[in-house]
Amino acid sequence: MSNQDVENKKAVSEDLPARFFAEFPYPTYEEWRAESEKALKGANWEKKLITKTYEGINLQPMYRMEDLEDVSHCDSLPGSFPFVRGSNAMGYLNKPWEISQECAEPFSTKMHDVLQHELNKGGTTIHIVADKATLNGIDADKAEELLLGKGISLSTLDDVQQAFHGFDLEKTPLLIFAGTSGIQLLSLFVALMKANGRDYHKLNGCIGVDPIGYLAAEGQVAHSLDTYYDEMAAAAKWAYTNTKQLKTILVQGQPYHNSGANAVQELSFMLATGVEYLQEMQQRGVSIDIAAQQISFSFSVGTNFFMEIAKLRAARMLWAQIVEAFGGAQEAQKMHMHARTSTFTKSVYDPYVNMLRTTTEAFSAIVGGVDSLHVGYFDEAIRPADDFSRRIARNTQIMLQQECNLTQPVDPAGGSWYIEKLTSEVAEKTWSLFQEVEAAGGIVESLKQNIPQEQVETTAKSRADGLAKRKDVILGTNMYPNLLEKPLEVHAFDYHTFKVRRKNEINEYRQDIDDVEWKSRLEALSGFSSKGRVENSLLEATIVAVLGGATLGDISEVIRKGQDGVSINPMHMHSADEQYRELRQRTESYIEKTGKNVEVFLTNMGEIPQHKARADFVSGFLEVGAFTMLKNNGFATVEEAAKATLESGATIAVICSTDATYPELVPPLAKLIKTGNPQITLFLAGLPPEDLQPVYKEAGVDDFIHVRANCYKMLAKLQKDRGIV
């Protein structure tokens, strides 16, 4: 084939799409809308086709290029300011996101085994959860029992040695939320590397503190925030000078997300926290470039697929603009982003469905461009993870990375009219709320004034209302419950025995150290002035103290003397299924105590096709409360139906048939049933016209079960009326 033939063939192929599509008319938006309004047959177009989110954003049924006319970030490239399309120009092509699965084993030896298995089977980060005693800088032998057991207890150099010996911390990143005790944990890990002859300058990842996040979650911290800021600044300076790759601040969105916050609220409060840390670090002599690069952000990712993608993209854009306004260089403007799938969205009932939820949430996080990711364990709402749940969660990430090829293309969401517009709207609303927080004096003052608490509570109530009316669905909980499922086995944790064991271990550790050296190094540490606390020398002194036998609690007692704590109203952290879970558990407890259940008789009228649709709907509606449904194939006459209903002994009955037959069937049937048993609660399936409702109620119908009914309230009332509390 000649060059001319090739050129001709190419021209023809390029012209084909234009000629092909030219044969079809190109409808305008107005024409499309007119046709869609016709299809709705008079129904309100806005109500039917526009969806209002919990963020107050109106989702359109269709997005067009014209929607992006006022969206400026669309012209940016991946790796370029404002980094909405990712901090790395190559996305995941050069380096995939870190597979960073949380490990919360309380015992050091078990922690080591689990981490080793994770790394051998595809994990790329050592990601540990510390217990509350460790997060507060308290040794296990002096902590209350309830502060132990939910995460690893790290009090001594021996604890760290047992849990992390043999791991190459020069190459494997760490991810640890350090609560309020960052200096102590950082010193333990540096001392570990020194003791093992490894190069601590190569430590990388994040051993990050978030005193504001901890305050929001728990409602109190033991010492003043200034104390924690001094320690934060000291750790940030030391880490930047000595490692370059280790971050020491971890801003968490979980306290807000897990209280029911929408995407805008979670992001606004996180950005406000980040700004507070930047300001406090600058006041302590930490430059904006160092401070910003020491901060990592930890997001929760929920089930609203596109909203979560937009949240993450908006987060990078807004943070870049904030750091730029502080005078930070381009590298400092890049947000480092960890994410974990939401715990708020995970259900206790039908827990295997949680595997599907975590998969879609992980997909959102990856498309949104996170740097590292934890996929939650399907049973995390019920019990600590086991080998099976850890394997499923880890393999979810590996499949998305290696089988689904989500490492390419760079920024797969880029250019989507819907996502780009949604990103812009999330950013605008976030910035507006962020400014409100700043106007109130910043995030700490806002928390003291209950601003985040009240705003998130309002959203949480809206979410609960959506679930109560089943406009929102938690599969297996408020829709399609599986009453035959067997609960997952839960092993009780013996907190007392664990504390005794830890006390013995720490006592043995203390007996083996040189008392004189231990005291002298703690005395040297106690001599730091307020100014000296933010210098590198504080970290060097704590590292030396740890090598001399000082424990995490020893260091806390020395550097935090005489400080007043802070208290606020904490965020109300819970799970979305909370109300329905408690509802069903009340019925199950009632069955266990009495040996019987509430029975509901389906008073089905006519042949199966006549009543089946509504009978199935009613069954699914009432089984949410774990009630027993008494089913049948229908009755030919009102008398037969009434007789069967009364003979069943059920305390609840539901008449199921069609709207067309109700005017003739319901009045006589309801009267017969209520005459035979005035105490029975009688429902009608469906919502009849307003003029017929009083007629049916006068005949004996108590209420109507239909798609807009408040499922939770109706079931809760039925329980209360039957003494189920």
VEXPA-13076 format. One record per residue (C-alpha): z, y, x. Coordinates in steps of 0.25 Angstrom, whole numbers, padded with zeros to 4 digits, always signed. Layout:
<kolzas>
ZYX
...
</kolzas>
This chain:
<kolzas>
+0000+0000+0000
-0004+0014+0006
+0005+0025+0007
-0002+0032-0004
+0000+0020-0013
+0015+0021-0010
+0015+0035-0013
+0008+0033-0026
+0017+0022-0031
+0029+0030-0027
+0024+0042-0036
+0022+0033-0047
+0035+0027-0047
+0042+0040-0046
+0035+0045-0058
+0038+0033-0066
+0052+0038-0071
+0047+0051-0075
+0035+0046-0083
+0044+0035-0089
+0055+0044-0094
+0044+0055-0098
+0041+0045-0109
+0055+0047-0116
+0060+0060-0122
+0071+0066-0114
+0082+0070-0125
+0090+0082-0123
+0105+0082-0124
+0104+0089-0138
+0095+0078-0143
+0104+0067-0138
+0116+0073-0145
+0109+0075-0158
+0105+0060-0158
+0119+0056-0154
+0125+0065-0166
+0115+0058-0175
+0120+0044-0170
+0134+0048-0173
+0131+0050-0188
+0139+0063-0190
+0151+0059-0181
+0156+0070-0172
+0148+0070-0159
+0159+0076-0151
+0170+0066-0156
+0161+0054-0154
+0154+0057-0141
+0163+0066-0133
+0176+0059-0127
+0188+0068-0123
+0195+0062-0111
+0210+0063-0108
+0206+0074-0098
+0201+0083-0109
+0186+0080-0105
+0175+0078-0115
+0166+0067-0111
+0152+0069-0116
+0144+0057-0121
+0133+0061-0111
+0132+0069-0098
+0120+0076-0093
+0115+0083-0080
+0118+0096-0088
+0133+0093-0088
+0134+0095-0073
+0128+0109-0072
+0142+0115-0070
+0147+0103-0061
+0146+0108-0046
+0151+0096-0039
+0139+0088-0042
+0131+0093-0031
+0141+0088-0021
+0139+0076-0012
+0149+0064-0009
+0157+0068+0003
+0155+0083+0000
+0164+0094-0006
+0170+0093-0017
+0170+0078-0015
+0168+0075-0029
+0158+0064-0025
+0167+0058-0014
+0174+0062-0001
+0164+0053+0007
+0150+0056+0007
+0147+0041+0008
+0156+0037-0003
+0160+0022-0001
+0148+0018+0007
+0155+0020+0020
+0169+0017+0016
+0173+0011+0002
+0186+0015-0005
+0198+0008+0000
+0203-0004-0007
+0218+0000-0008
+0226-0009-0017
+0240-0006-0019
+0251-0016-0015
+0265-0014-0021
+0272-0027-0015
+0287-0024-0013
+0289-0034-0002
+0283-0030+0012
+0279-0044+0015
+0272-0046+0002
+0265-0032+0004
+0260-0036+0017
+0254-0049+0011
+0247-0042+0000
+0242-0031+0008
+0236-0041+0018
+0229-0048+0007
+0224-0035+0001
+0217-0031+0014
+0212-0045+0016
+0205-0045+0003
+0198-0032+0003
+0209-0021+0002
+0207-0010+0012
+0220-0002+0011
+0235-0005+0012
+0240+0001-0001
+0254-0001-0004
+0264+0004-0015
+0278+0007-0010
+0290+0006-0019
+0297+0019-0024
+0308+0017-0014
+0298+0018-0003
+0291+0030-0010
+0304+0037-0010
+0308+0034+0004
+0320+0025+0000
+0323+0012+0008
+0323+0000-0001
+0337-0003+0001
+0341+0010-0004
+0332+0011-0016
+0334+0008-0030
+0329-0006-0034
+0318+0001-0044
+0312+0008-0032
+0308-0005-0026
+0299-0016-0029
+0287-0008-0034
+0279-0007-0021
+0283-0010-0006
+0297-0006+0000
+0295+0001+0013
+0308+0005+0020
+0307+0001+0034
+0297-0002+0045
+0299-0017+0043
+0294-0015+0029
+0282-0009+0033
+0280-0019+0044
+0281-0031+0035
+0271-0025+0025
+0261-0020+0034
+0261-0028+0047
+0248-0033+0051
+0240-0022+0044
+0230-0013+0052
+0235+0001+0047
+0226+0007+0057
+0214+0003+0049
+0219+0000+0035
+0223+0012+0026
+0236+0013+0020
+0239+0018+0006
+0253+0021+0002
+0259+0030-0008
+0271+0035-0001
+0278+0042-0013
+0288+0052-0006
+0290+0045+0007
+0278+0047+0015
+0284+0050+0028
+0292+0037+0028
+0281+0028+0024
+0271+0034+0034
+0282+0033+0045
+0284+0018+0042
+0269+0015+0043
+0267+0023+0056
+0280+0016+0062
+0273+0003+0057
+0261+0006+0065
+0268+0011+0077
+0277-0001+0077
+0265-0010+0077
+0258-0003+0088
+0247+0002+0078
+0241+0016+0078
+0247+0024+0067
+0237+0035+0069
+0227+0026+0062
+0235+0025+0049
+0226+0028+0037
+0227+0029+0022
+0238+0036+0015
+0253+0035+0015
+0254+0046+0004
+0265+0053-0002
+0264+0060-0016
+0278+0066-0019
+0272+0074-0031
+0266+0061-0037
+0279+0053-0035
+0286+0064-0042
+0277+0064-0054
+0278+0049-0055
+0293+0047-0053
+0298+0061-0058
+0307+0063-0045
+0307+0063-0030
+0319+0062-0022
+0317+0074-0013
+0310+0088-0014
+0295+0089-0013
+0296+0098-0001
+0302+0086+0006
+0291+0077+0002
+0281+0088+0006
+0287+0090+0020
+0286+0075+0022
+0272+0075+0016
+0267+0086+0026
+0274+0079+0038
+0266+0066+0034
+0253+0073+0032
+0254+0080+0045
+0258+0067+0053
+0247+0059+0046
+0236+0069+0049
+0240+0071+0063
+0242+0056+0066
+0233+0048+0058
+0222+0057+0051
+0219+0045+0041
+0233+0044+0034
+0235+0052+0022
+0250+0055+0018
+0249+0061+0004
+0244+0053-0009
+0243+0061-0022
+0244+0051-0033
+0238+0053-0047
+0246+0041-0053
+0258+0048-0058
+0249+0056-0068
+0238+0045-0070
+0248+0035-0074
+0255+0044-0083
+0242+0045-0091
+0236+0058-0085
+0221+0060-0087
+0212+0062-0075
+0213+0077-0075
+0228+0077-0075
+0229+0066-0064
+0219+0073-0055
+0225+0087-0057
+0240+0083-0054
+0235+0076-0042
+0227+0088-0036
+0239+0097-0039
+0248+0087-0031
+0238+0087-0020
+0238+0102-0020
+0253+0103-0019
+0253+0094-0007
+0242+0102+0000
+0251+0115-0002
+0264+0108+0002
+0257+0102+0015
+0251+0116+0018
+0265+0122+0017
+0270+0112+0027
+0259+0115+0037
+0249+0104+0033
+0235+0109+0033
+0226+0108+0021
+0217+0099+0028
+0228+0089+0033
+0235+0090+0019
+0223+0087+0011
+0218+0075+0020
+0232+0069+0019
+0231+0068+0003
+0226+0056-0004
+0225+0055-0019
+0228+0043-0027
+0221+0043-0041
+0223+0033-0053
+0210+0029-0059
+0210+0026-0074
+0200+0019-0084
+0192+0031-0088
+0181+0028-0078
+0173+0041-0077
+0185+0050-0078
+0192+0043-0066
+0179+0045-0058
+0178+0060-0062
+0193+0061-0058
+0191+0056-0044
+0179+0064-0042
+0186+0077-0047
+0198+0074-0039
+0190+0075-0026
+0183+0087-0030
+0195+0095-0034
+0203+0091-0022
+0192+0095-0013
+0192+0109-0019
+0207+0110-0018
+0207+0107-0004
+0196+0116-0001
+0204+0127-0008
+0215+0124+0002
+0206+0126+0013
+0204+0111+0017
+0192+0106+0024
+0182+0097+0018
+0188+0084+0023
+0202+0088+0017
+0195+0091+0004
+0192+0076+0002
+0201+0069-0007
+0206+0055-0003
+0207+0047-0016
+0214+0034-0019
+0214+0028-0033
+0221+0017-0040
+0217+0011-0054
+0226+0017-0065
+0239+0010-0068
+0239+0018-0081
+0228+0011-0087
+0233-0003-0084
+0238-0012-0095
+0249-0022-0096
+0242-0030-0107
+0229-0037-0104
+0231-0033-0089
+0218-0040-0084
+0211-0029-0091
+0217-0020-0080
+0207-0026-0070
+0196-0020-0078
+0203-0007-0079
+0205-0006-0064
+0191-0010-0061
+0185+0002-0069
+0196+0011-0063
+0193+0007-0049
+0178+0009-0052
+0181+0024-0056
+0189+0026-0043
+0178+0021-0035
+0167+0029-0041
+0177+0041-0040
+0177+0039-0025
+0191+0035-0022
+0195+0032-0007
+0204+0020-0010
+0207+0012-0023
+0218+0003-0028
+0214-0005-0040
+0226-0008-0049
+0231-0022-0051
+0228-0027-0065
+0243-0031-0067
+0249-0018-0061
+0254-0014-0075
+0262-0027-0076
+0266-0032-0062
+0264-0031-0047
+0251-0035-0042
+0249-0050-0038
+0238-0056-0030
+0229-0058-0042
+0230-0043-0047
+0228-0038-0032
+0216-0046-0030
+0209-0042-0043
+0212-0027-0040
+0207-0028-0025
+0195-0036-0029
+0191-0025-0039
+0190-0015-0028
+0182-0025-0019
+0172-0028-0030
+0170-0014-0033
+0168-0011-0019
+0160-0023-0014
+0154-0029-0026
+0151-0017-0035
+0147-0009-0023
+0154+0004-0028
+0154+0009-0013
+0141+0015-0017
+0135+0024-0021
+0142+0036-0016
+0148+0043-0028
+0142+0035-0039
+0147+0044-0050
+0140+0056-0043
+0130+0063-0052
+0135+0056-0065
+0134+0068-0075
+0146+0062-0082
+0155+0060-0070
+0151+0073-0063
+0154+0081-0076
+0167+0073-0078
+0171+0075-0064
+0169+0090-0066
+0177+0090-0079
+0189+0082-0073
+0189+0092-0061
+0189+0104-0070
+0200+0099-0079
+0208+0094-0067
+0207+0108-0060
+0212+0115-0072
+0224+0106-0073
+0226+0107-0058
+0227+0122-0060
+0237+0121-0071
+0246+0113-0062
+0244+0123-0050
+0247+0134-0060
+0260+0127-0063
+0265+0127-0049
+0258+0114-0044
+0260+0099-0047
+0275+0099-0044
+0278+0111-0053
+0269+0105-0064
+0277+0092-0063
+0290+0099-0064
+0284+0106-0076
+0279+0093-0082
+0265+0098-0083
+0258+0085-0078
+0268+0076-0085
+0265+0083-0099
+0250+0084-0097
+0249+0069-0093
+0258+0065-0104
+0249+0072-0114
+0237+0064-0108
+0245+0051-0108
+0249+0053-0123
+0234+0055-0126
+0231+0043-0119
+0242+0035-0126
+0236+0041-0140
+0222+0036-0136
+0228+0022-0133
+0236+0022-0146
+0224+0025-0154
+0216+0016-0145
+0206+0026-0142
+0209+0022-0128
+0210+0007-0125
+0218-0001-0116
+0211-0015-0117
+0221-0026-0120
+0232-0016-0124
+0228-0007-0135
+0215-0014-0138
+0212-0029-0138
+0225-0034-0134
+0226-0048-0128
+0238-0054-0135
+0236-0067-0129
+0238-0062-0114
+0249-0067-0106
+0257-0057-0098
+0256-0056-0083
+0268-0062-0076
+0277-0052-0070
+0287-0055-0060
+0300-0047-0060
+0303-0040-0047
+0318-0041-0042
+0321-0027-0038
+0335-0030-0034
+0331-0042-0025
+0320-0034-0018
+0330-0022-0015
+0340-0032-0009
+0329-0038+0000
+0324-0024+0004
+0339-0020+0007
+0340-0032+0016
+0327-0030+0023
+0331-0015+0026
+0345-0019+0031
+0339-0029+0041
+0329-0018+0045
+0340-0008+0048
+0348-0018+0056
+0337-0021+0065
+0335-0006+0069
+0342+0002+0080
+0352+0011+0072
+0353+0021+0083
+0338+0023+0084
+0337+0023+0069
+0347+0034+0067
+0342+0043+0079
+0328+0043+0073
+0333+0046+0059
+0341+0058+0065
+0328+0063+0072
+0321+0062+0059
+0332+0070+0051
+0330+0082+0060
+0317+0087+0054
+0317+0100+0048
+0309+0104+0036
+0298+0109+0045
+0299+0097+0054
+0297+0088+0042
+0282+0091+0041
+0279+0089+0056
+0273+0077+0062
+0287+0075+0069
+0293+0070+0056
+0284+0059+0054
+0285+0055+0069
+0301+0055+0067
+0300+0046+0055
+0291+0036+0062
+0300+0035+0073
+0312+0034+0063
+0305+0022+0057
+0302+0015+0070
+0317+0017+0073
+0321+0010+0060
+0321+0021+0050
+0318+0017+0035
+0310+0024+0025
+0323+0028+0018
+0329+0033+0031
+0318+0042+0033
+0319+0048+0019
+0334+0050+0020
+0332+0058+0033
+0321+0067+0030
+0324+0069+0015
+0339+0074+0015
+0344+0083+0005
+0331+0085-0003
+0331+0087-0019
+0322+0079-0027
+0312+0083-0038
+0311+0078-0052
+0301+0080-0063
+0297+0072-0076
+0288+0061-0070
+0275+0057-0075
+0275+0046-0086
+0268+0035-0079
+0264+0024-0088
+0252+0015-0092
+0242+0018-0103
+0246+0005-0110
+0261+0009-0111
+0262+0011-0126
+0254-0001-0130
+0260-0010-0119
+0274-0007-0125
+0269-0009-0139
+0264-0023-0136
+0276-0026-0128
+0285-0023-0140
+0278-0033-0148
+0279-0043-0137
+0294-0041-0136
+0296-0042-0151
+0289-0055-0151
+0297-0060-0139
+0310-0056-0147
+0307-0061-0161
+0297-0072-0158
+0287-0066-0168
+0276-0055-0169
+0272-0044-0178
+0261-0051-0187
+0249-0043-0192
+0241-0050-0204
+0226-0046-0204
+0223-0045-0219
+0208-0047-0217
+0199-0046-0230
+0186-0052-0232
+0177-0061-0223
+0178-0060-0207
+0167-0049-0206
+0174-0040-0216
+0187-0039-0209
+0186-0044-0194
+0182-0031-0187
+0195-0024-0193
+0204-0037-0191
+0200-0037-0177
+0203-0022-0175
+0216-0023-0181
+0220-0036-0173
+0217-0028-0160
+0224-0016-0165
+0237-0023-0169
+0237-0033-0157
+0239-0022-0148
+0253-0022-0153
+0253-0038-0150
+0255-0041-0165
+0251-0054-0171
+0238-0053-0179
+0237-0063-0191
+0222-0065-0193
+0213-0071-0203
+0199-0072-0208
+0200-0063-0220
+0204-0064-0235
+0195-0064-0247
+0204-0057-0257
+0215-0047-0257
+0225-0057-0262
+0222-0067-0251
+0224-0057-0241
+0237-0051-0246
+0243-0065-0247
+0239-0069-0233
+0245-0056-0228
+0258-0058-0234
+0259-0072-0231
+0257-0069-0216
+0270-0063-0215
+0264-0052-0206
+0271-0038-0206
+0257-0031-0204
+0244-0033-0211
+0230-0027-0209
+0220-0027-0220
+0206-0029-0213
+0193-0027-0220
+0182-0017-0222
+0182-0002-0227
+0173-0006-0238
+0182-0017-0243
+0195-0009-0241
+0195-0001-0254
+0195-0014-0262
+0204-0023-0253
+0215-0014-0247
+0222-0008-0260
+0225-0022-0266
+0227-0029-0253
+0237-0019-0248
+0245-0019-0261
+0246-0034-0261
+0251-0035-0246
+0261-0023-0248
+0266-0029-0261
+0268-0042-0254
+0275-0036-0242
+0278-0021-0242
+0283-0022-0228
+0270-0026-0222
+0262-0016-0214
+0248-0015-0219
+0236-0010-0212
+0222-0008-0215
+0211-0010-0205
+0203+0002-0203
+0204+0017-0207
+0200+0019-0222
+0194+0032-0227
+0205+0043-0230
+0204+0042-0245
+0207+0027-0244
+0219+0027-0235
+0229+0032-0245
+0224+0021-0255
+0226+0010-0245
+0240+0015-0240
+0244+0016-0255
+0240+0001-0256
+0249-0002-0245
+0241+0000-0232
+0250+0006-0221
+0240+0010-0211
+0226+0008-0205
+0222+0002-0192
+0209+0008-0187
+0203+0012-0174
+0209+0026-0174
+0223+0021-0177
+0235+0023-0167
+0236+0009-0163
+0249+0011-0155
+0256+0019-0165
+0253+0009-0176
+0257-0003-0168
+0270+0004-0163
+0274+0007-0178
+0271-0008-0182
+0281-0012-0171
+0291-0002-0174
+0291-0006-0189
+0293-0021-0185
+0305-0018-0176
+0297-0020-0163
+0302-0010-0153
</kolzas>
